[in-house]
Amino acid sequence: MADLLIYGSYGYTGELIAEAAVERGITPILAGRSERKLARQADELDCPTRPLDLAADDVPAALADVDVVLNCAGPFVDTYEPLVEACIESSTHYLDITGEIDVFQGVAAHDEAARDAGVMLMSGVGFDVVPTDCLAAHLADRLPDATHLALGFEALSSVSAGTAKTAIEFVGDGGVVRRDGLLEPVAPAHKTRRIDFGRGERTAATIPWGDLVTAAHTTGIPNVEVYAAMPEPIIWSMRGTRLFAPLLGCGPVKSTLQELVDATVDGPSERQREGGRSYLWGEATNDDGDRVVSRLETPETYALTVETALATATRALDGDAPAGYQTPAGAYGADLILDVEATAREDVE
């Protein structure tokens, strides 16, 4: 099999993906800035390593013998651009597991260059955003003239340090929705609604999720909102951050919070990953008042990310990699998520 390089392979999610790859007969190149962490991981997995500082090293040269890069190093706003540019120069396909809106937009901006180079660029090959993108595509198939799309999820899991640090990077930025084809800033948790994810109704609030970019790209639907189920006190606290947004967004505060994350956040345990479940919901409507609703039930978020990241990486390694900027469901169809074991889809209305 062609060569796969996992950048950020020793982070929480990168390590899970690297371990699963080896178990499935893939020998990835383990890459990242820390030679010490790479050496420890190489001893455990018996894989080649490639120390790589994106700010200092010749990144295109480092990827010259690589067919696919899977970027697992967040915050991705700091890592995607040098890797994407190097992938285009070295004719290497690029994947990442981001959920960051700015990264989806930034990667999509390289579409023309990637097409000219015959390179696929695909962000969001984990829980962010494979299941929701597949749900969006399925709803669009059910209601082809849909004008409004709402997506939501209830994910009962703790988060990794990388995910927490990415959230901190954008704390204070507020919310986002897509209206009439354009991304529009809104207040945090500016809307709530009661959603039945399949286990009874839950309160959910709008969040700035990657599907605001990817779902519109996949389906062409011009109005998109994304909701996350959460306790009402958390919604109140999100709305309360409006007053403190300038403070929360400043560098020293972010640095302090990220240092706290490094010291206190580990991510879900193996037992939590194996026993956890995630629930997703989607609704599409048109101007005539027609409405369709579908749901997904999947493995726990990090367990799912391992499966979908390796599924998309394997397809790219095997040559199934359409050139240019792609979304998971745009490239591989709405049923991509159904290839993951213990995943079920239900059409509710």
MIDO-272953 format. One line per 10 residues: their letters; for each residue x, y negated, z negated of N, C-alpha, C. Coordinates in steps of 0.02 Angstrom, whole numbers, plus 50000, padded with zeros to 5 digits. Last residue first. Layout:
# residues N
A = X:Y:Z:X:Y:Z:X:Y:Z | ...
***
This chain:
# residues 349
EVDERATAEV = 48029:49427:49538:47973:49396:49572:47988:49390:49646 | 48137:49515:49512:48084:49505:49462:48021:49476:49494 | 48245:49634:49563:48204:49579:49589:48142:49572:49546 | 48397:49679:49490:48324:49685:49488:48291:49623:49517 | 48544:49776:49485:48511:49716:49508:48435:49729:49510 | 48678:49834:49382:48611:49844:49410:48582:49777:49429 | 48827:49923:49349:48796:49859:49368:48729:49873:49401 | 48908:50033:49328:48864:50009:49273:48839:49939:49285 | 49042:49988:49437:49005:50038:49399:48966:50005:49342 | 49029:49882:49573:49055:49889:49505:49011:49938:49467
DLILDAGYAG = 48959:49867:49688:49013:49917:49689:49043:49928:49620 | 48878:49761:49669:48849:49827:49656:48900:49883:49661 | 48948:49652:49713:48944:49663:49641:48917:49732:49625 | 48925:49658:49852:48992:49669:49825:48989:49686:49751 | 48804:49624:49907:48808:49688:49871:48877:49703:49844 | 48820:49508:49979:48786:49504:49915:48791:49567:49874 | 48986:49500:50056:48915:49514:50053:48886:49514:49982 | 49115:49460:50078:49103:49531:50068:49030:49549:50056 | 49121:49321:50101:49166:49366:50138:49142:49438:50136 | 49022:49270:50018:49026:49247:50087:49068:49294:50130
APTQYGAPAD = 49050:49326:49896:48992:49351:49932:48992:49329:50004 | 49175:49251:49871:49169:49324:49868:49110:49353:49907 | 49218:49130:49999:49189:49146:49934:49179:49222:49931 | 49364:49063:50079:49308:49110:50075:49281:49113:50004 | 49460:48973:50193:49429:48973:50127:49368:49017:50127 | 49548:49083:50310:49518:49021:50287:49491:49027:50216 | 49511:49246:50379:49554:49187:50370:49514:49127:50347 | 49460:49392:50293:49446:49340:50343:49484:49276:50327 | 49521:49533:50258:49534:49467:50230:49522:49414:50283 | 49560:49680:50250:49493:49650:50254:49496:49582:50221
GDLARTATAL = 49682:49738:50228:49673:49701:50289:49604:49670:50299 | 49709:49795:50108:49691:49841:50162:49676:49805:50228 | 49724:49684:50028:49783:49725:50042:49770:49772:50101 | 49589:49645:50021:49638:49602:50056:49701:49641:50073 | 49537:49751:49947:49512:49737:50014:49562:49695:50054 | 49611:49734:49829:49619:49795:49869:49594:49785:49940 | 49561:49612:49784:49631:49618:49801:49644:49679:49845 | 49428:49646:49758:49442:49598:49811:49515:49601:49832 | 49449:49741:49655:49410:49759:49715:49426:49712:49772 | 49519:49670:49558:49553:49724:49593:49515:49745:49656
ATEVTLAYTE = 49417:49580:49522:49482:49555:49546:49519:49609:49585 | 49316:49665:49478:49306:49626:49539:49371:49597:49566 | 49376:49728:49364:49349:49766:49419:49344:49725:49483 | 49416:49620:49282:49465:49670:49303:49440:49706:49366 | 49290:49560:49262:49342:49524:49298:49396:49572:49323 | 49225:49655:49182:49202:49643:49250:49255:49608:49291 | 49298:49639:49065:49298:49704:49098:49276:49697:49170 | 49261:49507:49038:49331:49522:49054:49338:49590:49087 | 49117:49521:49019:49147:49474:49067:49219:49491:49086 | 49043:49686:49023:49068:49627:48986:49113:49585:49033
PTELRSVVRD = 48948:49743:49168:48992:49751:49110:49011:49683:49080 | 48781:49673:49204:48849:49696:49221:48888:49713:49159 | 48630:49645:49281:48661:49665:49219:48728:49697:49237 | 48539:49516:49363:48594:49564:49364:48612:49582:49292 | 48385:49468:49442:48430:49473:49384:48484:49524:49398 | 48285:49347:49533:48320:49411:49527:48367:49408:49467 | 48147:49268:49606:48189:49274:49547:48221:49344:49546 | 48077:49147:49715:48101:49215:49705:48149:49215:49646 | 47942:49049:49773:47993:49060:49721:48011:49134:49719 | 47868:48912:49863:47883:48983:49857:47942:48992:49809
GDDNTAEGWL = 47847:48778:49884:47830:48805:49819:47840:48879:49812 | 47894:48727:49999:47824:48748:50001:47801:48776:49933 | 48028:48707:49983:47985:48648:49980:47911:48665:49981 | 48082:48846:49877:48082:48805:49938:48032:48748:49931 | 48196:48922:49759:48131:48895:49778:48138:48855:49843 | 48272:49049:49664:48274:49007:49723:48203:48985:49740 | 48360:49098:49522:48295:49078:49548:48307:49034:49609 | 48441:49223:49421:48441:49173:49474:48372:49160:49501 | 48545:49285:49291:48478:49269:49317:48485:49218:49372 | 48634:49409:49199:48633:49352:49244:48564:49346:49276
YSRGGERQRE = 48725:49470:49064:48659:49466:49095:48656:49402:49136 | 48843:49591:49008:48828:49523:49030:48763:49523:49070 | 48901:49687:48868:48863:49680:48929:48853:49606:48945 | 49024:49787:48780:48987:49726:48795:48951:49728:48861 | 49104:49897:48760:49035:49900:48739:48992:49841:48758 | 49230:49863:48810:49198:49925:48833:49124:49927:48816 | 49259:49743:48744:49257:49746:48818:49218:49807:48842 | 49257:49783:48610:49209:49733:48634:49203:49735:48710 | 49365:49873:48611:49298:49897:48594:49245:49848:48618 | 49470:49787:48640:49453:49840:48687:49383:49867:48675
SPGDVTADVL = 49418:49618:48595:49454:49681:48584:49433:49732:48637 | 49431:49456:48673:49393:49514:48648:49436:49577:48643 | 49558:49339:48613:49517:49370:48664:49481:49431:48636 | 49632:49263:48522:49662:49323:48551:49623:49351:48610 | 49671:49110:48447:49626:49145:48493:49662:49204:48526 | 49763:49041:48364:49705:49072:48334:49663:49116:48381 | 49870:48979:48426:49881:49008:48359:49823:49050:48335 | 49821:48930:48544:49876:48978:48546:49885:49014:48480 | 49726:48838:48491:49704:48897:48527:49759:48950:48528 | 49812:48741:48441:49769:48777:48395:49744:48841:48427
EQLTSKVPGC = 49864:48693:48560:49909:48726:48512:49870:48766:48461 | 49748:48636:48610:49777:48694:48645:49828:48730:48601 | 49729:48530:48521:49679:48583:48525:49707:48645:48559 | 49843:48454:48550:49832:48481:48483:49782:48538:48484 | 49819:48420:48684:49879:48460:48665:49870:48492:48597 | 49702:48342:48673:49702:48405:48710:49760:48449:48690 | 49755:48234:48600:49702:48275:48571:49698:48342:48607 | 49851:48182:48691:49872:48208:48626:49819:48252:48593 | 49766:48146:48809:49818:48197:48809:49837:48224:48741 | 49586:48128:48794:49654:48101:48793:49706:48156:48782
GLLPAFLRTG = 49456:48173:48786:49490:48179:48849:49562:48155:48849 | 49410:48143:48661:49422:48213:48676:49462:48222:48741 | 49393:48003:48675:49442:48030:48628:49461:48102:48646 | 49291:47993:48772:49357:47962:48784:49411:47990:48738 | 49184:48071:48708:49217:48093:48769:49285:48059:48781 | 49106:48046:48600:49177:48055:48587:49217:48074:48650 | 48977:48038:48645:49003:47981:48608:49079:47984:48601 | 48958:48162:48699:48956:48104:48743:48987:48043:48709 | 48950:48261:48606:49017:48244:48630:49017:48184:48676 | 48816:48287:48586:48849:48240:48541:48918:48220:48564
RMSWIIPEPM = 48792:48386:48676:48765:48320:48690:48797:48267:48646 | 48856:48488:48607:48879:48468:48674:48855:48398:48691 | 48776:48496:48494:48845:48474:48486:48874:48452:48553 | 48657:48544:48550:48657:48478:48517:48729:48451:48511 | 48704:48668:48592:48679:48619:48642:48680:48549:48612 | 48729:48725:48470:48785:48713:48515:48765:48663:48569 | 48599:48735:48417:48649:48691:48384:48710:48677:48428 | 48540:48831:48508:48523:48760:48512:48571:48715:48474 | 48652:48950:48582:48610:48927:48526:48598:48852:48531 | 48640:48984:48759:48678:48965:48700:48631:48944:48645
AAYVEVNPIG = 48662:49028:48927:48623:49037:48866:48668:49021:48806 | 48694:48912:49054:48722:48962:49010:48679:48967:48948 | 48658:48871:49224:48640:48870:49154:48678:48926:49117 | 48675:48767:49364:48698:48827:49330:48686:48819:49255 | 48596:48712:49514:48609:48703:49443:48630:48770:49414 | 48589:48639:49675:48611:48696:49633:48621:48673:49562 | 48538:48605:49833:48526:48586:49763:48540:48646:49718 | 48560:48658:49961:48589:48593:49943:48582:48572:49870 | 48622:48811:50020:48569:48780:49981:48595:48714:49952 | 48721:48882:50083:48699:48820:50115:48642:48785:50078
TTHAATVLDG = 48781:48996:50028:48710:48998:50048:48688:48938:50089 | 48918:48974:50004:48894:49040:50024:48826:49037:50056 | 48924:48840:49964:48964:48863:50022:48936:48929:50048 | 48842:48842:49852:48824:48799:49909:48861:48820:49972 | 48915:48928:49773:48848:48948:49795:48825:48906:49854 | 49037:48856:49751:49036:48918:49790:48967:48937:49814 | 49003:48737:49678:49040:48735:49742:49028:48798:49782 | 48928:48783:49577:48907:48720:49606:48944:48707:49671 | 48997:48892:49529:48946:48904:49580:48919:48840:49610 | 49078:48849:49422:49106:48852:49490:49055:48861:49545
WPITAATREG = 48985:48738:49313:49012:48803:49332:49034:48804:49405 | 48948:48640:49196:48983:48628:49260:49020:48691:49283 | 48782:48685:49137:48854:48681:49127:48887:48668:49195 | 48624:48670:49055:48666:48662:49114:48739:48655:49095 | 48570:48796:48938:48584:48727:48957:48629:48725:49018 | 48440:48899:48872:48501:48891:48912:48508:48818:48932 | 48362:49008:48761:48373:48938:48780:48440:48933:48816 | 48285:49158:48819:48338:49124:48783:48340:49052:48805 | 48163:49289:48819:48184:49221:48836:48239:49195:48790 | 48212:49461:48846:48173:49409:48813:48202:49340:48828
RGFDIRRTKH = 48306:49520:48923:48300:49543:48853:48259:49494:48813 | 48320:49464:49044:48304:49535:49043:48296:49563:48973 | 48334:49332:49033:48389:49367:49066:48378:49443:49067 | 48226:49209:49044:48226:49280:49025:48279:49316:49066 | 48249:49046:48984:48262:49094:49037:48259:49165:49008 | 48203:48882:48962:48198:48949:48934:48203:48999:48991 | 48319:48747:48984:48259:48784:49003:48261:48852:48968 | 48390:48582:48987:48383:48648:48958:48320:48681:48987 | 48508:48462:49046:48444:48495:49052:48446:48562:49015 | 48633:48418:49006:48582:48367:49019:48512:48397:49028
APAVPELLGD = 48756:48462:48952:48693:48495:48934:48633:48450:48948 | 48833:48303:48974:48838:48373:48952:48770:48400:48931 | 48765:48205:49112:48786:48212:49042:48792:48286:49024 | 48834:48221:49277:48778:48213:49231:48806:48220:49160 | 48890:48192:49444:48905:48195:49371:48841:48183:49331 | 48856:48291:49582:48836:48231:49546:48852:48238:49472 | 48898:48343:49742:48909:48353:49671:48896:48287:49635 | 48774:48356:49871:48831:48322:49841:48837:48339:49767 | 48658:48414:49921:48722:48432:49951:48783:48402:49919 | 48557:48369:49837:48557:48350:49908:48626:48360:49940
RRVVGGDGVF = 48657:48396:49701:48594:48368:49724:48601:48345:49796 | 48728:48495:49581:48730:48479:49652:48660:48457:49673 | 48799:48434:49426:48750:48472:49464:48760:48456:49538 | 48899:48428:49279:48894:48418:49351:48836:48460:49377 | 48950:48343:49125:48921:48397:49165:48920:48379:49239 | 49107:48291:49045:49035:48289:49058:49012:48347:49101 | 49237:48285:49004:49223:48266:49073:49149:48263:49089 | 49260:48332:48877:49250:48260:48885:49234:48238:48955 | 49369:48459:48929:49323:48434:48879:49319:48358:48885 | 49456:48517:49014:49403:48478:49045:49352:48452:48994
EIATKATGAS = 49546:48583:48934:49572:48539:48986:49518:48493:49014 | 49465:48667:48861:49491:48607:48829:49516:48557:48881 | 49447:48769:48955:49389:48729:48933:49412:48664:48901 | 49577:48817:48960:49548:48787:49020:49489:48744:49001 | 49587:48869:48832:49630:48812:48850:49605:48777:48914 | 49495:48974:48840:49484:48920:48793:49525:48858:48811 | 49557:49054:48936:49491:49026:48949:49478:48967:48904 | 49676:49087:48868:49678:49051:48931:49612:49018:48948 | 49629:49158:48757:49663:49094:48746:49664:49054:48810 | 49464:49225:48793:49537:49229:48788:49565:49160:48775
VSSLAEFGLA = 49312:49237:48696:49351:49214:48753:49426:49223:48739 | 49181:49357:48659:49228:49305:48641:49270:49288:48702 | 49016:49382:48729:49087:49400:48722:49126:49342:48694 | 48888:49394:48812:48898:49404:48740:48969:49428:48728 | 48821:49287:48919:48881:49329:48913:48898:49335:48839 | 48701:49250:49022:48707:49261:48950:48764:49311:48942 | 48675:49131:49153:48704:49193:49126:48703:49191:49050 | 48599:49070:49305:48613:49068:49234:48642:49133:49210 | 48551:48958:49436:48585:49019:49414:48597:49013:49339 | 48442:48894:49555:48463:48891:49486:48492:48959:49467
LHTADPLRDA = 48420:48804:49702:48446:48866:49673:48466:48852:49600 | 48319:48743:49833:48343:48736:49764:48363:48804:49737 | 48280:48781:49957:48311:48714:49951:48340:48702:49881 | 48264:48922:50064:48268:48894:49996:48305:48827:49998 | 48238:48996:50176:48229:48924:50181:48232:48890:50112 | 48257:49132:50140:48306:49099:50184:48298:49023:50189 | 48246:49222:50015:48209:49161:50032:48254:49117:50076 | 48330:49332:50014:48259:49342:49999:48217:49282:50019 | 48453:49276:50041:48427:49326:50088:48352:49336:50077 | 48463:49199:49927:48459:49165:49992:48434:49213:50045
LHAALCDTPV = 48478:49300:49833:48419:49257:49830:48409:49220:49897 | 48604:49349:49872:48546:49393:49873:48481:49352:49873 | 48686:49239:49848:48679:49264:49916:48617:49308:49923 | 48673:49230:49708:48652:49174:49751:48641:49198:49822 | 48731:49350:49671:48661:49339:49656:48633:49282:49699 | 48861:49328:49711:48824:49382:49743:48749:49374:49730 | 48891:49224:49625:48894:49212:49697:48855:49266:49734 | 48879:49289:49501:48833:49235:49518:48833:49219:49592 | 48985:49385:49511:48915:49406:49503:48865:49351:49521 | 49105:49300:49543:49080:49354:49586:49007:49371:49573
VDFGVGSMLM = 49177:49192:49500:49106:49184:49505:49073:49242:49542 | 49196:49233:49342:49189:49169:49377:49216:49181:49448 | 49233:49363:49337:49165:49345:49315:49146:49276:49340 | 49338:49339:49482:49321:49371:49419:49248:49360:49401 | 49376:49264:49589:49364:49336:49602:49353:49375:49537 | 49397:49123:49619:49340:49148:49581:49325:49221:49592 | 49450:49090:49789:49450:49076:49717:49390:49109:49684 | 49536:49136:49923:49474:49152:49888:49483:49141:49814 | 49599:49120:50080:49600:49088:50015:49534:49102:49981 | 49688:49211:50202:49626:49203:50165:49641:49169:50098
VGADRAAEDH = 49774:49158:50349:49777:49175:50277:49708:49165:50246 | 49810:49112:50473:49782:49179:50467:49780:49205:50396 | 49849:48984:50489:49901:49031:50468:49876:49102:50463 | 49730:48921:50520:49785:48918:50569:49839:48970:50554 | 49664:48943:50400:49639:48975:50462:49694:48976:50514 | 49739:48861:50315:49738:48933:50304:49714:48970:50366 | 49711:48735:50366:49779:48759:50368:49782:48835:50358 | 49572:48731:50339:49596:48728:50408:49668:48755:50414 | 49565:48742:50194:49533:48790:50240:49565:48789:50309 | 49604:48666:50089:49658:48696:50130:49630:48744:50183
AAVGQFVDIE = 49492:48634:50019:49521:48581:50060:49578:48607:50105 | 49470:48744:49939:49430:48738:50000:49459:48685:50047 | 49554:48711:49832:49571:48768:49875:49534:48763:49941 | 49483:48602:49779:49551:48594:49803:49573:48650:49849 | 49361:48658:49742:49363:48605:49792:49433:48598:49822 | 49405:48751:49647:49368:48774:49705:49370:48721:49761 | 49463:48658:49556:49505:48706:49592:49469:48734:49653 | 49355:48588:49507:49407:48551:49543:49452:48598:49583 | 49285:48692:49440:49257:48659:49499:49311:48625:49540 | 49351:48840:49381:49357:48767:49379:49333:48736:49445
GTIDLYHTSS = 49366:48970:49362:49297:48948:49361:49294:48872:49366 | 49486:49085:49439:49465:49022:49409:49389:49016:49405 | 49563:49189:49483:49505:49205:49441:49478:49142:49407 | 49617:49199:49657:49624:49180:49586:49560:49195:49549 | 49716:49239:49801:49657:49250:49759:49670:49220:49691 | 49784:49226:49962:49780:49198:49895:49713:49212:49863 | 49896:49307:50075:49827:49293:50053:49828:49272:49979 | 50031:49233:50160:50010:49276:50104:49939:49257:50084 | 50119:49158:50243:50068:49204:50271:50046:49256:50220 | 50196:49061:50186:50225:49128:50189:50177:49180:50218
EICAEVLPEY = 50115:48947:50190:50181:48945:50223:50209:49015:50233 | 50007:48990:50113:49997:48971:50182:50063:48972:50220 | 50073:49010:49991:50041:49066:50024:50029:49050:50098 | 50112:48880:49958:50163:48930:49971:50134:48990:50008 | 49986:48823:49936:50030:48796:49989:50084:48846:50008 | 49943:48902:49828:49906:48900:49890:49950:48876:49947 | 50042:48872:49731:50034:48940:49755:49996:48942:49821 | 50028:48734:49709:50092:48761:49735:50085:48832:49761 | 49885:48737:49668:49910:48702:49728:49977:48728:49752 | 49859:48813:49548:49834:48835:49614:49870:48803:49672
TDVFPGACNL = 49905:48766:49425:49942:48819:49459:49920:48832:49531 | 49826:48673:49362:49898:48663:49359:49937:48712:49403 | 49700:48720:49375:49713:48654:49404:49787:48639:49405 | 49698:48830:49296:49714:48840:49367:49725:48774:49403 | 49773:48841:49137:49722:48810:49179:49742:48808:49253 | 49795:49012:49202:49758:48950:49193:49792:48905:49142 | 49843:49133:49304:49873:49086:49258:49833:49021:49256 | 49821:49227:49399:49785:49235:49336:49808:49185:49283 | 49816:49251:49567:49835:49202:49517:49790:49209:49456 | 49877:49363:49671:49820:49356:49626:49842:49312:49569
VVDVDALAAP = 49931:49370:49836:49943:49341:49770:49877:49339:49733 | 49979:49488:49956:49924:49458:49920:49948:49432:49852 | 50104:49520:50012:50045:49517:50054:49986:49481:50021 | 50272:49466:50003:50210:49480:49968:50151:49473:50015 | 50393:49420:50043:50381:49492:50051:50315:49514:50019 | 50389:49284:50013:50402:49304:50082:50385:49378:50094 | 50375:49221:49894:50318:49258:49918:50328:49289:49987 | 50490:49150:49872:50474:49203:49823:50416:49246:49846 | 50480:49056:49972:50531:49108:49978:50516:49166:49931 | 50377:48974:49917:50367:49012:49980:50418:49068:49989
VDDAALDLPR = 50445:48925:49797:50388:48971:49793:50376:49008:49859 | 50585:48897:49730:50563:48897:49800:50506:48948:49806 | 50554:48823:49566:50580:48873:49612:50553:48863:49683 | 50488:48724:49489:50560:48720:49500:50585:48767:49555 | 50354:48743:49471:50378:48674:49477:50450:48670:49499 | 50334:48877:49455:50303:48844:49512:50327:48773:49523 | 50447:48994:49421:50426:48929:49395:50399:48889:49454 | 50455:49160:49401:50437:49110:49451:50409:49048:49416 | 50522:49323:49399:50515:49258:49364:50505:49203:49415 | 50457:49464:49440:50482:49407:49479:50471:49344:49438
TPCDLEDAQR = 50474:49644:49425:50457:49577:49400:50487:49523:49445 | 50402:49807:49453:50452:49754:49466:50428:49687:49440 | 50348:49915:49318:50335:49876:49379:50391:49827:49390 | 50319:49989:49200:50366:50013:49251:50351:49981:49319 | 50246:49946:49092:50209:49967:49152:50254:49995:49207 | 50336:49917:48988:50274:49954:48973:50242:49983:49036 | 50437:49847:49050:50454:49907:49012:50392:49950:49000 | 50364:49737:49097:50393:49785:49145:50412:49850:49111 | 50335:49669:48979:50281:49700:49016:50307:49752:49066 | 50464:49626:48942:50425:49668:48897:50370:49704:48934
ALKRESRGAL = 50494:49547:49054:50535:49605:49038:50498:49653:48992 | 50398:49446:49044:50397:49491:49102:50437:49554:49087 | 50438:49383:48928:50373:49416:48929:50368:49464:48987 | 50565:49335:48973:50560:49379:48914:50494:49417:48915 | 50536:49250:49078:50573:49311:49092:50567:49361:49034 | 50398:49159:49110:50436:49186:49054:50470:49252:49072 | 50320:49124:49223:50378:49083:49204:50423:49116:49153 | 50280:49264:49332:50264:49210:49286:50327:49174:49266 | 50232:49428:49388:50263:49362:49398:50237:49312:49347 | 50251:49589:49446:50230:49549:49389:50267:49483:49391
IPTIGREVAA = 50189:49672:49582:50245:49632:49560:50220:49586:49505 | 50099:49827:49556:50104:49756:49571:50171:49727:49551 | 50063:49969:49618:50122:49945:49580:50131:49871:49595 | 49919:50067:49602:49949:50007:49631:50008:49986:49587 | 49854:50172:49538:49904:50187:49588:49934:50128:49624 | 49773:50139:49435:49741:50157:49498:49790:50166:49555 | 49856:50099:49333:49816:50160:49322:49785:50185:49387 | 49898:49978:49389:49945:50034:49383:49907:50100:49374 | 49779:49903:49373:49808:49915:49440:49855:49975:49438 | 49764:49897:49235:49715:49935:49275:49742:49950:49345
EAILEGTYGY = 49874:49816:49204:49869:49883:49176:49821:49926:49217 | 49839:49698:49272:49901:49734:49289:49898:49806:49264 | 49721:49661:49205:49719:49677:49276:49781:49717:49297 | 49770:49636:49075:49718:49687:49086:49716:49709:49159 | 49859:49532:49105:49885:49596:49080:49833:49652:49088 | 49774:49431:49146:49823:49457:49192:49849:49525:49170 | 49705:49404:49027:49670:49435:49082:49718:49465:49133 | 49817:49358:48943:49767:49407:48920:49734:49442:48980 | 49975:49356:49034:49919:49325:48997:49866:49377:48982 | 50062:49420:49117:50067:49435:49045:50017:49396:49003
SGYILLDAM = 50042:49374:49245:50026:49444:49232:50028:49461:49158 | 50052:49259:49319:50021:49255:49253:50002:49324:49228 | 50020:49333:49473:50052:49277:49439:50014:49264:49374 | 50048:49478:49548:50002:49450:49498:50040:49395:49461 | 50061:49531:49711:50095:49495:49658:50042:49464:49612 | 50062:49675:49807:50019:49629:49769:50062:49597:49715 | 50109:49744:49964:50128:49717:49899:50078:49667:49871 | 50021:49888:50033:50057:49825:50037:50066:49795:49967 | 50043:50060:50000:50000:50000:50000:50044:49938:50000
***
